[in-house]
Amino acid sequence: MPAPTYSYWLKSGIYSGLQKAAVLLFGIGSVLLLTRFLTKEQMGVWNLFLMITGIIEICRQSLVKNAVIKYINGHPAESHRHIEGAALGLNVVITLITGAVLAVAIVPLAGVLQAPDLDLVVWSFLPGLLLLIPFSHFEWMQNANADFKGIFWAYTCRQGTAFGLIVAHLVFRGPVGLLDLVLYFNAGIVAGTVAGWFFARKFISGAVKFHVEWMGRLWQFGRFVFATNISSSIFRNTDQFIVSSLISAPAVAMYGVCLRVSNLVDMPSQVLGDILFPRSAKMMEGGNLAGVRYYYEKAVGSVLAIAVPASIIILLLPRLVIGVIAGAAYMEAATLLQLTILYGLFLPFIKQFGTIMDSIGKPKMNFYVITTTALLNIPICYGFTKAFGLHGAAYGMMTSYFICFLITQVYLRKTLGTNFLRTIGYSVRFYPEMYQVLRQRFILKPGSE
């Protein structure tokens, strides 16, 4: 195929990778501090709060983000103002509906999850939810124009501000409470919004026009992505909801520490998903299915080349990793960490499947696959947790991810002609090819050969 091997990934991935790394590293930094200054019950409540806000952000973004990227990349510049206005309108509507539902539902939900104070924490977050409207709008405009630099700085300011305020509180005021953490969480959104506006302003039209037809088109595309991401969020968080309701909030704290480490290993998949979508969307506009297949296999292979060695190290040294991240009080989570790392190796295949389905205009298929496995996951995870306790939740997730992996691979082979062994081949060739790219870009100078 006449395409550069890794030049596109390297160029686009620098800032996207830095942004994901900043979010995860500030998150790990927070865990390093909070596991040592909060009780396990408080840490469990905070993990549940982060899980809820994460679901909210994913669902809000899924309705608009991918549709904006697809249509801005596939339509002339004169349509961009209408697309932007439609995106902002849907952003406002879905945020207001989400806030209203959350305000009403959080009290009974906190009772089911055995998480005291979760309702107060969520209510304190509602002003921050409104601030996410401009924050996310600025992010989407930059995503649509494949400009990841501003997104990196927006998220760095957001996460860095919240983390810096936590550190300052611990240094100058002593122990930090849950309501203090929410206040700093909201302050971070403010800082990130200011930074996002600074970089996104060149992509934002002077006068936004709310075009009804375009709002309908974004909704038609985004509704399946939206529904899919709701299913995906339920799928990925069922274990924590079940652990909290069947066992306790402190058990969620143990489980959450393991998931933080697993997210570090999954970071390359998140980075390449952001890069792959606009690239494969453009390929599909030209009817180039072979190109879409190439980018899927290349992306998954690249992720595995990084994730597999990292996973092996964690599998061999789980107690060391837990000791560094969370301290001696969480040492019993070492075997749990090994399980979460193992099932995390299915994620690159599943995540990039979703990206490819959305970019080639088949969000319905992604929705059907994820929803089916999410529904299967509930009884599977519940049954394993009832039978085996905390570790049972991880057994259940591993089973469900394996089922989803099989479904997605069969479908991709039939529609795009993907090949699992070819994906592994790209993984093996990743390091020598990446070395050549880096050598040409940074080591060799003009005239040196």
Disulfide bonds with the S-S distance in Angstrom:
none
